[in-house]
Amino acid sequence: MSRALQLLEAYALGESNLSLAELSRRCNLHKTTVLRLARTLAHHGYMVQREDGDWRLGPAAGWLGARYKAGFDVQNVLEPALRALTLACGESTAFYVREGNARICIMRVEGPHALRHHVRMGEELPLDKGSPGRVILAFSGEPGQPYEQIRERGFHHSIGEREQGVATVSAPVFGMHWRLFGSVCISGPASRLPEPKLEAMAQMLLKTANQLSYALAGTTGTSAVRTSHWHP
């Protein structure tokens, strides 16, 4: 199973097909092993062999991703909120959830600028580098003064922490019973988003985080990010 998953993960963003030899090289597996695994995956719709012999991902892989996104109300809740936030701030926005010891971008809306921060949806990123992951850790109860400060403020910004030249500001989003759902993030080049700009954007970000929390938890009324009363 692990080797079969290697094949599916061998494709980079934007690659439509790969040869058997390239799959073998990237997965460090013998060609006969790759061919056997690819044929099994093709039988279940996860890979398709083209007429020229190359292999591409099949419709079952796309359907699997669609079902994963559907579990987070992507279309009905997250996407409209992120689009409204991008329109308001003029920068790219994204939503991250925790998967084990990593964070995953499950929805992203690109800003209008040609120069912008790029993140591949579904890519695993570290929790302890960058404001989206720091916020997830803080509101998951991570101990330590830095995380206590994030909980007190209700948001966090970082510049060049995970990727040089990239600035982000993030806030937590909660679901039912104050359970952390993920973090919403504004990102862009550090040259366009210095610390004062990130601080100013935090208020509209918190507003979006609250709206998402209300929608996901089915509540209305008080602020969702009650920093002084939050409990892990």
Secondary structure, 3 states (H helix, E strand, C coil): CHHHHHHHHCCCCCCCCECHHHHHHHHCCCHHHHHHHHHHHHHCCCEEECCCCCEEECHHHHHHHHHHHHCCCHHHHHHHHHHHHHHHHCCEEEEEEEECCEEEEEEEECCCCCCCCCCCCCCEEECCCCHHHHHHHHCCCCCCHHHHHHHHHCCEEEECCCCCCEEEEEEEEECHHHCEEEEEEEEEECCCCCHHHHHHHHHHHHHHHHHHHHHHHCCCCCCCCCHHHCCC
